[in-house]
């Protein structure tokens, strides 16, 4: 039997119940532990598949996460302004980052948004390249799930490019 042929399908329930599972430690974890996992995945996957493919896989995983995040934690029946306000709140509550909408074209569904104190990159050394590939997918996935149309998000500024916030160009396809 070839196990590789059988992919794993993520389900929200797979995240488990920290209240019963971690009565003393709860559902928070240190940022260093999160980043340790992300960057060791990146190291391992890039040696197996190359860096470009790895970045692509991070975008894809982020996209799936964004869709699931929206479906399970946000109210899709809100109007755009209400939805964005709720999203901002949730991203702070879960300590993912501080979202700000810099520019929004409601007709064409294009947005420029920033995420400060970003989970993935804030405080990193300047590497000269944007690194928030997972976030690109995550943001696109959230908008896609909410609007019901495909979206892309491209990171144009990042802590790792020397900026003090991550900036994303988001648009409906
Ligand atoms: Zn970034």
Backbone and ligand atoms as CSV (ligand in chain L), in Angstrom:
chain,resi,resn,atom,element,x,y,z
A,1,UNK,N,N,0.848,-1.205,0.000
A,1,UNK,CA,C,0.000,0.000,0.000
A,1,UNK,C,C,0.884,1.255,0.000
A,2,UNK,N,N,0.655,2.123,-0.925
A,2,UNK,CA,C,1.466,3.333,-1.016
A,2,UNK,C,C,0.847,4.465,-0.202
A,3,UNK,N,N,1.458,4.735,0.961
A,3,UNK,CA,C,0.908,5.759,1.843
A,3,UNK,C,C,0.955,7.153,1.242
A,4,UNK,N,N,1.947,7.379,0.343
A,4,UNK,CA,C,2.095,8.719,-0.232
A,4,UNK,C,C,0.880,9.116,-1.057
A,5,UNK,N,N,0.181,8.120,-1.548
A,5,UNK,CA,C,-0.991,8.417,-2.367
A,5,UNK,C,C,-2.159,8.927,-1.520
A,6,UNK,N,N,-2.074,8.678,-0.220
A,6,UNK,CA,C,-3.170,9.079,0.651
A,6,UNK,C,C,-2.803,10.358,1.388
A,7,UNK,N,N,-3.352,11.458,0.934
A,7,UNK,CA,C,-3.065,12.724,1.598
A,7,UNK,C,C,-3.825,12.822,2.905
A,8,UNK,N,N,-3.409,13.765,3.705
A,8,UNK,CA,C,-4.094,14.047,4.968
A,8,UNK,C,C,-5.001,15.246,4.727
A,9,UNK,N,N,-6.238,15.158,5.153
A,9,UNK,CA,C,-7.161,16.288,5.046
A,9,UNK,C,C,-7.312,16.940,6.408
A,10,UNK,N,N,-7.004,18.225,6.443
A,10,UNK,CA,C,-7.123,18.955,7.709
A,10,UNK,C,C,-8.594,19.157,8.089
A,11,UNK,N,N,-8.888,18.939,9.357
A,11,UNK,CA,C,-10.208,19.287,9.902
A,11,UNK,C,C,-9.998,20.126,11.151
A,12,UNK,N,N,-10.845,21.113,11.345
A,12,UNK,CA,C,-10.700,22.030,12.468
A,12,UNK,C,C,-10.635,21.280,13.808
A,13,UNK,N,N,-11.375,20.192,13.907
A,13,UNK,CA,C,-11.391,19.396,15.138
A,13,UNK,C,C,-10.021,18.813,15.478
A,14,UNK,N,N,-9.151,18.693,14.455
A,14,UNK,CA,C,-7.813,18.152,14.699
A,14,UNK,C,C,-7.016,19.034,15.658
A,15,UNK,N,N,-7.450,20.272,15.827
A,15,UNK,CA,C,-6.749,21.178,16.748
A,15,UNK,C,C,-6.976,20.778,18.203
A,16,UNK,N,N,-7.969,19.953,18.438
A,16,UNK,CA,C,-8.190,19.409,19.780
A,16,UNK,C,C,-8.783,20.412,20.757
A,17,UNK,N,N,-8.867,19.988,21.986
A,17,UNK,CA,C,-9.473,20.806,23.035
A,17,UNK,C,C,-8.445,21.083,24.135
A,18,UNK,N,N,-7.811,22.273,24.087
A,18,UNK,CA,C,-6.769,22.563,25.075
A,18,UNK,C,C,-7.288,22.636,26.512
A,19,UNK,N,N,-8.589,22.910,26.673
A,19,UNK,CA,C,-9.133,23.026,28.039
A,19,UNK,C,C,-9.024,21.708,28.794
A,20,UNK,N,N,-9.318,20.594,28.093
A,20,UNK,CA,C,-9.178,19.300,28.765
A,20,UNK,C,C,-7.752,18.767,28.636
A,21,UNK,N,N,-7.098,19.078,27.516
A,21,UNK,CA,C,-5.770,18.515,27.281
A,21,UNK,C,C,-4.652,19.230,28.024
A,22,UNK,N,N,-4.822,20.560,28.231
A,22,UNK,CA,C,-3.742,21.322,28.866
A,22,UNK,C,C,-4.313,22.210,29.974
A,23,UNK,N,N,-4.842,21.568,31.031
A,23,UNK,CA,C,-5.493,22.342,32.095
A,23,UNK,C,C,-4.548,23.316,32.794
A,24,UNK,N,N,-3.259,23.025,32.837
A,24,UNK,CA,C,-2.318,23.920,33.519
A,24,UNK,C,C,-1.584,24.847,32.563
A,25,UNK,N,N,-1.301,24.351,31.371
A,25,UNK,CA,C,-0.502,25.146,30.435
A,25,UNK,C,C,-1.363,25.983,29.493
A,26,UNK,N,N,-2.626,25.586,29.292
A,26,UNK,CA,C,-3.537,26.374,28.472
A,26,UNK,C,C,-3.216,26.335,26.992
A,27,UNK,N,N,-3.779,27.277,26.210
A,27,UNK,CA,C,-3.652,27.192,24.750
A,27,UNK,C,C,-2.634,28.175,24.175
A,28,UNK,N,N,-1.763,28.727,25.007
A,28,UNK,CA,C,-0.710,29.610,24.491
A,28,UNK,C,C,0.627,28.884,24.471
A,29,UNK,N,N,1.503,29.375,23.594
A,29,UNK,CA,C,2.826,28.775,23.466
A,29,UNK,C,C,3.789,29.917,23.170
A,30,UNK,N,N,5.042,29.761,23.476
A,30,UNK,CA,C,5.966,30.873,23.255
A,30,UNK,C,C,6.203,31.087,21.759
A,31,UNK,N,N,6.430,32.354,21.407
A,31,UNK,CA,C,6.675,32.722,20.014
A,31,UNK,C,C,7.893,31.978,19.467
A,32,UNK,N,N,8.910,31.803,20.310
A,32,UNK,CA,C,10.123,31.112,19.865
A,32,UNK,C,C,9.806,29.679,19.437
A,33,UNK,N,N,8.887,29.032,20.138
A,33,UNK,CA,C,8.535,27.649,19.805
A,33,UNK,C,C,7.801,27.598,18.460
A,34,UNK,N,N,6.895,28.565,18.272
A,34,UNK,CA,C,6.173,28.645,16.993
A,34,UNK,C,C,7.167,28.850,15.843
A,35,UNK,N,N,8.069,29.847,16.030
A,35,UNK,CA,C,9.027,30.150,14.959
A,35,UNK,C,C,10.021,29.005,14.750
A,36,UNK,N,N,10.371,28.333,15.827
A,36,UNK,CA,C,11.256,27.167,15.713
A,36,UNK,C,C,10.631,26.128,14.788
A,37,UNK,N,N,9.338,25.899,14.947
A,37,UNK,CA,C,8.659,24.925,14.096
A,37,UNK,C,C,8.624,25.408,12.641
A,38,UNK,N,N,8.237,26.666,12.449
A,38,UNK,CA,C,8.119,27.200,11.090
A,38,UNK,C,C,9.461,27.134,10.356
A,39,UNK,N,N,10.520,27.612,11.024
A,39,UNK,CA,C,11.809,27.704,10.328
A,39,UNK,C,C,12.497,26.354,10.166
A,40,UNK,N,N,12.198,25.409,11.043
A,40,UNK,CA,C,12.780,24.075,10.828
A,40,UNK,C,C,12.012,23.329,9.726
A,41,UNK,N,N,10.701,23.600,9.619
A,41,UNK,CA,C,9.945,23.080,8.459
A,41,UNK,C,C,10.536,23.647,7.170
A,42,UNK,N,N,10.807,24.953,7.196
A,42,UNK,CA,C,11.331,25.622,6.005
A,42,UNK,C,C,12.697,25.038,5.621
A,43,UNK,N,N,13.539,24.833,6.614
A,43,UNK,CA,C,14.865,24.245,6.394
A,43,UNK,C,C,14.725,22.853,5.768
A,44,UNK,N,N,13.895,22.039,6.407
A,44,UNK,CA,C,13.772,20.640,5.980
A,44,UNK,C,C,13.111,20.531,4.602
A,45,UNK,N,N,12.026,21.270,4.415
A,45,UNK,CA,C,11.311,21.199,3.138
A,45,UNK,C,C,12.148,21.766,1.999
A,46,UNK,N,N,12.891,22.853,2.259
A,46,UNK,CA,C,13.658,23.471,1.174
A,46,UNK,C,C,14.807,22.569,0.720
A,47,UNK,N,N,15.338,21.771,1.633
A,47,UNK,CA,C,16.402,20.842,1.228
A,47,UNK,C,C,15.831,19.675,0.428
A,48,UNK,N,N,14.581,19.377,0.682
A,48,UNK,CA,C,13.916,18.280,-0.038
A,48,UNK,C,C,13.369,18.757,-1.387
A,49,UNK,N,N,12.772,19.962,-1.393
A,49,UNK,CA,C,12.026,20.422,-2.580
A,49,UNK,C,C,12.555,21.717,-3.208
A,50,UNK,N,N,13.551,22.363,-2.589
A,50,UNK,CA,C,14.017,23.667,-3.089
A,50,UNK,C,C,13.236,24.794,-2.424
A,51,UNK,N,N,13.843,25.984,-2.395
A,51,UNK,CA,C,13.237,27.090,-1.661
A,51,UNK,C,C,11.962,27.622,-2.320
A,52,UNK,N,N,11.986,27.704,-3.668
A,52,UNK,CA,C,10.805,28.236,-4.357
A,52,UNK,C,C,9.577,27.364,-4.118
A,53,UNK,N,N,9.762,26.066,-4.253
A,53,UNK,CA,C,8.662,25.124,-4.039
A,53,UNK,C,C,8.194,25.198,-2.578
A,54,UNK,N,N,9.153,25.344,-1.668
A,54,UNK,CA,C,8.821,25.423,-0.244
A,54,UNK,C,C,7.975,26.656,0.048
A,55,UNK,N,N,8.380,27.795,-0.531
A,55,UNK,CA,C,7.596,29.022,-0.341
A,55,UNK,C,C,6.176,28.812,-0.874
A,56,UNK,N,N,6.089,28.160,-2.018
A,56,UNK,CA,C,4.799,27.872,-2.630
A,56,UNK,C,C,3.944,26.984,-1.710
A,57,UNK,N,N,4.588,26.008,-1.086
A,57,UNK,CA,C,3.860,25.124,-0.154
A,57,UNK,C,C,3.395,25.900,1.081
A,58,UNK,N,N,4.207,26.828,1.562
A,58,UNK,CA,C,3.808,27.660,2.707
A,58,UNK,C,C,2.606,28.538,2.337
A,59,UNK,N,N,2.607,29.084,1.127
A,59,UNK,CA,C,1.460,29.895,0.681
A,59,UNK,C,C,0.204,29.015,0.644
A,60,UNK,N,N,0.366,27.816,0.102
A,60,UNK,CA,C,-0.789,26.898,0.002
A,60,UNK,C,C,-1.323,26.515,1.379
A,61,UNK,N,N,-0.411,26.210,2.304
A,61,UNK,CA,C,-0.821,25.838,3.662
A,61,UNK,C,C,-1.496,27.030,4.343
A,62,UNK,N,N,-0.924,28.223,4.151
A,62,UNK,CA,C,-1.518,29.433,4.729
A,62,UNK,C,C,-2.906,29.679,4.176
A,63,UNK,N,N,-3.070,29.409,2.903
A,63,UNK,CA,C,-4.363,29.593,2.250
A,63,UNK,C,C,-5.427,28.687,2.871
A,64,UNK,N,N,-5.066,27.430,3.049
A,64,UNK,CA,C,-5.979,26.487,3.703
A,64,UNK,C,C,-6.297,26.962,5.125
A,65,UNK,N,N,-5.266,27.423,5.838
A,65,UNK,CA,C,-5.462,27.912,7.207
A,65,UNK,C,C,-6.395,29.123,7.219
A,66,UNK,N,N,-6.187,30.041,6.277
A,66,UNK,CA,C,-7.023,31.246,6.206
A,66,UNK,C,C,-8.487,30.915,5.962
A,67,UNK,N,N,-8.722,29.998,5.053
A,67,UNK,CA,C,-10.108,29.593,4.769
A,67,UNK,C,C,-10.751,28.959,5.994
A,68,UNK,N,N,-10.017,28.089,6.646
A,68,UNK,CA,C,-10.551,27.403,7.829
A,68,UNK,C,C,-10.745,28.373,8.995
A,69,UNK,N,N,-9.801,29.303,9.133
A,69,UNK,CA,C,-9.861,30.324,10.183
A,69,UNK,C,C,-11.141,31.148,10.002
A,70,UNK,N,N,-11.376,31.570,8.762
A,70,UNK,CA,C,-12.565,32.372,8.470
A,70,UNK,C,C,-13.843,31.568,8.721
A,71,UNK,N,N,-13.853,30.347,8.254
A,71,UNK,CA,C,-15.038,29.495,8.368
A,71,UNK,C,C,-15.377,29.189,9.826
A,72,UNK,N,N,-14.347,28.997,10.643
A,72,UNK,CA,C,-14.574,28.539,12.013
A,72,UNK,C,C,-14.578,29.633,13.074
A,73,UNK,N,N,-13.925,30.763,12.776
A,73,UNK,CA,C,-13.778,31.772,13.834
A,73,UNK,C,C,-14.374,33.132,13.496
A,74,UNK,N,N,-14.810,33.316,12.247
A,74,UNK,CA,C,-15.333,34.627,11.869
A,74,UNK,C,C,-16.765,34.504,11.355
A,75,UNK,N,N,-17.462,35.638,11.374
A,75,UNK,CA,C,-18.863,35.660,10.941
A,75,UNK,C,C,-18.940,36.205,9.514
A,76,UNK,N,N,-19.204,35.289,8.574
A,76,UNK,CA,C,-19.208,35.671,7.158
A,76,UNK,C,C,-20.438,36.477,6.752
A,77,UNK,N,N,-21.424,36.560,7.683
A,77,UNK,CA,C,-22.646,37.293,7.332
A,77,UNK,C,C,-22.491,38.803,7.583
A,78,UNK,N,N,-21.390,39.212,8.198
A,78,UNK,CA,C,-21.161,40.643,8.452
A,78,UNK,C,C,-20.880,41.375,7.137
A,79,UNK,N,N,-21.185,42.698,7.094
A,79,UNK,CA,C,-20.789,43.474,5.916
A,79,UNK,C,C,-19.268,43.684,5.969
A,80,UNK,N,N,-18.699,44.199,4.880
A,80,UNK,CA,C,-17.236,44.252,4.766
A,80,UNK,C,C,-16.582,44.976,5.943
A,81,UNK,N,N,-17.130,46.146,6.309
A,81,UNK,CA,C,-16.505,46.902,7.403
A,81,UNK,C,C,-16.601,46.150,8.729
A,82,UNK,N,N,-17.750,45.537,8.963
A,82,UNK,CA,C,-17.946,44.749,10.180
A,82,UNK,C,C,-17.024,43.541,10.204
A,83,UNK,N,N,-16.881,42.920,9.038
A,83,UNK,CA,C,-16.026,41.740,8.931
A,83,UNK,C,C,-14.569,42.102,9.222
A,84,UNK,N,N,-14.111,43.212,8.635
A,84,UNK,CA,C,-12.719,43.623,8.834
A,84,UNK,C,C,-12.471,44.001,10.298
A,85,UNK,N,N,-13.450,44.665,10.916
A,85,UNK,CA,C,-13.323,45.020,12.345
A,85,UNK,C,C,-13.212,43.753,13.192
A,86,UNK,N,N,-14.041,42.752,12.880
A,86,UNK,CA,C,-14.013,41.490,13.638
A,86,UNK,C,C,-12.698,40.745,13.396
A,87,UNK,N,N,-12.213,40.808,12.148
A,87,UNK,CA,C,-10.943,40.165,11.804
A,87,UNK,C,C,-9.792,40.792,12.588
A,88,UNK,N,N,-9.760,42.141,12.598
A,88,UNK,CA,C,-8.732,42.864,13.370
A,88,UNK,C,C,-8.722,42.395,14.821
A,89,UNK,N,N,-9.927,42.344,15.386
A,89,UNK,CA,C,-10.079,41.963,16.786
A,89,UNK,C,C,-9.549,40.545,17.038
A,90,UNK,N,N,-9.924,39.646,16.147
A,90,UNK,CA,C,-9.529,38.233,16.297
A,90,UNK,C,C,-8.009,38.065,16.163
A,91,UNK,N,N,-7.404,38.821,15.235
A,91,UNK,CA,C,-5.955,38.708,15.026
A,91,UNK,C,C,-5.178,39.226,16.235
A,92,UNK,N,N,-5.749,40.221,16.914
A,92,UNK,CA,C,-5.117,40.718,18.147
A,92,UNK,C,C,-5.329,39.702,19.271
A,93,UNK,N,N,-6.586,39.272,19.403
A,93,UNK,CA,C,-6.943,38.312,20.472
A,93,UNK,C,C,-6.056,37.060,20.404
A,94,UNK,N,N,-5.785,36.589,19.181
A,94,UNK,CA,C,-4.989,35.367,19.037
A,94,UNK,C,C,-3.501,35.664,18.881
A,95,UNK,N,N,-3.166,36.956,19.043
A,95,UNK,CA,C,-1.759,37.399,19.015
A,95,UNK,C,C,-1.060,37.074,17.693
A,96,UNK,N,N,-1.805,37.203,16.594
A,96,UNK,CA,C,-1.222,36.956,15.273
A,96,UNK,C,C,-0.555,38.226,14.750
A,97,UNK,N,N,-1.174,39.373,14.990
A,97,UNK,CA,C,-0.612,40.641,14.523
A,97,UNK,C,C,-1.650,41.740,14.625
A,98,UNK,N,N,-1.199,42.960,14.311
A,98,UNK,CA,C,-2.090,44.120,14.391
A,98,UNK,C,C,-2.381,44.597,12.966
A,99,UNK,N,N,-3.611,44.376,12.549
A,99,UNK,CA,C,-4.027,44.652,11.162
A,99,UNK,C,C,-4.483,46.093,10.999
A,100,UNK,N,N,-4.069,46.693,9.883
A,100,UNK,CA,C,-4.568,48.007,9.534
A,100,UNK,C,C,-4.836,48.030,8.027
A,101,UNK,N,N,-5.996,48.566,7.646
A,101,UNK,CA,C,-6.303,48.682,6.221
A,101,UNK,C,C,-5.821,50.055,5.763
A,102,UNK,N,N,-4.866,50.072,4.833
A,102,UNK,CA,C,-4.332,51.365,4.361
A,102,UNK,C,C,-5.140,51.902,3.207
A,103,UNK,N,N,-5.612,50.994,2.386
A,103,UNK,CA,C,-6.351,51.426,1.198
A,103,UNK,C,C,-7.334,50.316,0.844
A,104,UNK,N,N,-8.557,50.700,0.491
A,104,UNK,CA,C,-9.553,49.689,0.116
A,104,UNK,C,C,-10.367,50.188,-1.066
A,105,UNK,N,N,-10.427,49.387,-2.105
A,105,UNK,CA,C,-11.308,49.676,-3.236
A,105,UNK,C,C,-12.414,48.620,-3.208
A,106,UNK,N,N,-13.579,49.032,-2.709
A,106,UNK,CA,C,-14.667,48.075,-2.476
A,106,UNK,C,C,-15.281,47.550,-3.763
A,107,UNK,N,N,-15.175,48.326,-4.848
A,107,UNK,CA,C,-15.720,47.888,-6.136
A,107,UNK,C,C,-14.853,46.774,-6.732
A,108,UNK,N,N,-13.569,47.060,-6.803
A,108,UNK,CA,C,-12.648,46.111,-7.448
A,108,UNK,C,C,-12.126,45.062,-6.475
A,109,UNK,N,N,-12.459,45.232,-5.195
A,109,UNK,CA,C,-11.988,44.312,-4.156
A,109,UNK,C,C,-10.465,44.203,-4.142
A,110,UNK,N,N,-9.820,45.380,-4.094
A,110,UNK,CA,C,-8.376,45.411,-3.893
A,110,UNK,C,C,-8.092,46.163,-2.600
A,111,UNK,N,N,-7.131,45.683,-1.865
A,111,UNK,CA,C,-6.815,46.262,-0.560
A,111,UNK,C,C,-5.298,46.329,-0.389
A,112,UNK,N,N,-4.860,47.355,0.324
A,112,UNK,CA,C,-3.493,47.342,0.837
A,112,UNK,C,C,-3.626,47.309,2.345
A,113,UNK,N,N,-3.033,46.319,2.947
A,113,UNK,CA,C,-3.143,46.240,4.396
A,113,UNK,C,C,-1.785,45.960,5.023
A,114,UNK,N,N,-1.663,46.359,6.271
A,114,UNK,CA,C,-0.421,46.110,6.994
A,114,UNK,C,C,-0.703,45.236,8.205
A,115,UNK,N,N,0.277,44.428,8.545
A,115,UNK,CA,C,0.227,43.644,9.777
A,115,UNK,C,C,1.490,43.983,10.571
A,116,UNK,N,N,1.301,44.615,11.717
A,116,UNK,CA,C,2.440,44.960,12.575
A,116,UNK,C,C,2.569,43.922,13.688
A,117,UNK,N,N,3.773,43.849,14.223
A,117,UNK,CA,C,4.080,42.863,15.263
A,117,UNK,C,C,3.694,41.464,14.795
A,118,UNK,N,N,3.986,41.218,13.515
A,118,UNK,CA,C,3.569,39.978,12.858
A,118,UNK,C,C,4.216,38.743,13.507
A,119,UNK,N,N,3.399,37.740,13.656
A,119,UNK,CA,C,3.803,36.473,14.272
A,119,UNK,C,C,5.035,35.852,13.606
A,120,UNK,N,N,5.071,35.940,12.259
A,120,UNK,CA,C,6.113,35.223,11.533
A,120,UNK,C,C,7.442,35.955,11.437
A,121,UNK,N,N,7.433,37.292,11.434
A,121,UNK,CA,C,8.696,37.957,11.072
A,121,UNK,C,C,9.126,39.111,11.957
A,122,UNK,N,N,8.254,39.676,12.778
A,122,UNK,CA,C,8.652,40.876,13.521
A,122,UNK,C,C,9.817,40.580,14.447
A,123,UNK,N,N,10.877,41.396,14.312
A,123,UNK,CA,C,12.053,41.218,15.153
A,123,UNK,C,C,13.140,40.363,14.516
A,124,UNK,N,N,12.872,39.844,13.324
A,124,UNK,CA,C,13.878,39.013,12.638
A,124,UNK,C,C,15.039,39.871,12.122
A,125,UNK,N,N,16.187,39.256,11.850
A,125,UNK,CA,C,17.246,40.014,11.170
A,125,UNK,C,C,16.762,40.418,9.777
A,126,UNK,N,N,17.336,41.507,9.238
A,126,UNK,CA,C,16.985,41.915,7.875
A,126,UNK,C,C,17.659,40.956,6.897
A,127,UNK,N,N,16.819,40.282,6.089
A,127,UNK,CA,C,17.323,39.251,5.182
A,127,UNK,C,C,17.311,39.712,3.725
A,128,UNK,N,N,16.650,40.833,3.469
A,128,UNK,CA,C,16.621,41.381,2.115
A,128,UNK,C,C,15.505,40.824,1.251
A,129,UNK,N,N,14.664,39.975,1.813
A,129,UNK,CA,C,13.572,39.400,1.028
A,129,UNK,C,C,12.357,39.244,1.936
A,130,UNK,N,N,11.152,39.362,1.370
A,130,UNK,CA,C,9.942,39.135,2.172
A,130,UNK,C,C,9.883,37.647,2.522
A,131,UNK,N,N,9.425,37.349,3.723
A,131,UNK,CA,C,9.424,35.935,4.118
A,131,UNK,C,C,8.064,35.416,4.568
A,132,UNK,N,N,7.044,36.311,4.573
A,132,UNK,CA,C,5.762,35.897,5.139
A,132,UNK,C,C,4.886,35.188,4.110
A,133,UNK,N,N,5.428,34.117,3.560
A,133,UNK,CA,C,4.712,33.367,2.522
A,133,UNK,C,C,3.416,32.765,3.075
A,134,UNK,N,N,3.512,32.230,4.282
A,134,UNK,CA,C,2.327,31.630,4.914
A,134,UNK,C,C,1.245,32.695,5.104
A,135,UNK,N,N,1.664,33.889,5.523
A,135,UNK,CA,C,0.708,34.994,5.725
A,135,UNK,C,C,0.035,35.406,4.419
A,136,UNK,N,N,0.796,35.390,3.330
A,136,UNK,CA,C,0.205,35.724,2.027
A,136,UNK,C,C,-0.978,34.799,1.748
A,137,UNK,N,N,-0.749,33.516,1.951
A,137,UNK,CA,C,-1.823,32.549,1.730
A,137,UNK,C,C,-2.944,32.723,2.736
A,138,UNK,N,N,-2.563,32.966,3.986
A,138,UNK,CA,C,-3.541,33.100,5.070
A,138,UNK,C,C,-4.515,34.251,4.792
A,139,UNK,N,N,-3.959,35.392,4.399
A,139,UNK,CA,C,-4.795,36.573,4.128
A,139,UNK,C,C,-5.680,36.321,2.907
A,140,UNK,N,N,-5.084,35.783,1.847
A,140,UNK,CA,C,-5.876,35.487,0.638
A,140,UNK,C,C,-6.999,34.503,0.971
A,141,UNK,N,N,-6.686,33.495,1.771
A,141,UNK,CA,C,-7.680,32.474,2.133
A,141,UNK,C,C,-8.842,33.063,2.928
A,142,UNK,N,N,-8.544,33.976,3.832
A,142,UNK,CA,C,-9.599,34.616,4.634
A,142,UNK,C,C,-10.548,35.401,3.728
A,143,UNK,N,N,-9.965,36.235,2.844
A,143,UNK,CA,C,-10.800,37.048,1.947
A,143,UNK,C,C,-11.577,36.154,0.975
A,144,UNK,N,N,-10.916,35.119,0.489
A,144,UNK,CA,C,-11.564,34.215,-0.459
A,144,UNK,C,C,-12.790,33.536,0.168
A,145,UNK,N,N,-12.618,33.082,1.390
A,145,UNK,CA,C,-13.710,32.407,2.092
A,145,UNK,C,C,-14.861,33.384,2.382
A,146,UNK,N,N,-14.504,34.616,2.722
A,146,UNK,CA,C,-15.526,35.613,3.044
A,146,UNK,C,C,-16.285,36.074,1.788
A,147,UNK,N,N,-15.531,36.405,0.739
A,147,UNK,CA,C,-16.145,36.977,-0.474
A,147,UNK,C,C,-16.730,35.893,-1.383
A,148,UNK,N,N,-16.107,34.700,-1.387
A,148,UNK,CA,C,-16.571,33.642,-2.282
A,148,UNK,C,C,-15.977,33.745,-3.669
A,149,UNK,N,N,-14.846,34.457,-3.770
A,149,UNK,CA,C,-14.103,34.541,-5.039
A,149,UNK,C,C,-12.629,34.324,-4.738
A,150,UNK,N,N,-11.863,33.814,-5.719
A,150,UNK,CA,C,-10.431,33.621,-5.491
A,150,UNK,C,C,-9.706,34.952,-5.240
A,151,UNK,N,N,-8.758,34.942,-4.335
A,151,UNK,CA,C,-7.975,36.132,-3.994
A,151,UNK,C,C,-6.492,35.796,-4.035
A,152,UNK,N,N,-5.683,36.828,-4.252
A,152,UNK,CA,C,-4.251,36.652,-4.028
A,152,UNK,C,C,-3.782,37.754,-3.084
A,153,UNK,N,N,-2.754,37.468,-2.320
A,153,UNK,CA,C,-2.132,38.474,-1.461
A,153,UNK,C,C,-0.632,38.377,-1.679
A,154,UNK,N,N,-0.005,39.518,-1.908
A,154,UNK,CA,C,1.442,39.545,-2.142
A,154,UNK,C,C,2.074,40.472,-1.119
A,155,UNK,N,N,3.080,39.970,-0.424
A,155,UNK,CA,C,3.742,40.803,0.578
A,155,UNK,C,C,4.726,41.732,-0.125
A,156,UNK,N,N,4.562,43.035,0.066
A,156,UNK,CA,C,5.446,43.990,-0.615
A,156,UNK,C,C,6.492,44.590,0.329
A,157,UNK,N,N,6.196,44.651,1.612
A,157,UNK,CA,C,7.181,45.068,2.620
A,157,UNK,C,C,7.116,44.084,3.770
A,158,UNK,N,N,8.243,43.894,4.433
A,158,UNK,CA,C,8.319,42.900,5.509
A,158,UNK,C,C,9.373,43.365,6.503
A,159,UNK,N,N,9.253,42.920,7.728
A,159,UNK,CA,C,10.324,43.207,8.697
A,159,UNK,C,C,11.659,42.727,8.112
A,160,UNK,N,N,11.620,41.593,7.431
A,160,UNK,CA,C,12.836,40.992,6.877
A,160,UNK,C,C,13.392,41.762,5.675
A,161,UNK,N,N,12.636,42.754,5.146
A,161,UNK,CA,C,13.203,43.628,4.099
A,161,UNK,C,C,13.593,44.972,4.704
A,162,UNK,N,N,13.550,45.064,6.019
A,162,UNK,CA,C,13.984,46.281,6.687
A,162,UNK,C,C,12.838,47.213,7.058
A,163,UNK,N,N,11.603,46.813,6.765
A,163,UNK,CA,C,10.447,47.640,7.136
A,163,UNK,C,C,9.988,47.256,8.535
A,164,UNK,N,N,9.220,48.118,9.125
A,164,UNK,CA,C,8.813,47.856,10.504
A,164,UNK,C,C,7.391,47.285,10.575
A,165,UNK,N,N,6.844,47.008,9.422
A,165,UNK,CA,C,5.531,46.358,9.358
A,165,UNK,C,C,5.503,45.504,8.090
A,166,UNK,N,N,4.617,44.530,8.047
A,166,UNK,CA,C,4.424,43.777,6.808
A,166,UNK,C,C,3.282,44.430,6.047
A,167,UNK,N,N,3.500,44.629,4.751
A,167,UNK,CA,C,2.457,45.266,3.932
A,167,UNK,C,C,2.086,44.309,2.813
A,168,UNK,N,N,0.765,44.129,2.620
A,168,UNK,CA,C,0.279,43.159,1.633
A,168,UNK,C,C,-0.633,43.831,0.620
A,169,UNK,N,N,-0.413,43.521,-0.646
A,169,UNK,CA,C,-1.332,43.935,-1.709
A,169,UNK,C,C,-2.281,42.761,-1.941
A,170,UNK,N,N,-3.570,43.017,-1.705
A,170,UNK,CA,C,-4.566,41.941,-1.739
A,170,UNK,C,C,-5.558,42.242,-2.862
A,171,UNK,N,N,-5.864,41.259,-3.689
A,171,UNK,CA,C,-6.857,41.531,-4.739
A,171,UNK,C,C,-7.646,40.286,-5.126
A,172,UNK,N,N,-8.884,40.545,-5.523
A,172,UNK,CA,C,-9.728,39.468,-6.052
A,172,UNK,C,C,-9.252,39.154,-7.459
A,173,UNK,N,N,-9.259,37.863,-7.816
A,173,UNK,CA,C,-8.807,37.476,-9.156
A,173,UNK,C,C,-9.953,37.504,-10.140
L,1,ZN,ZN,ZN,6.674,39.946,6.915
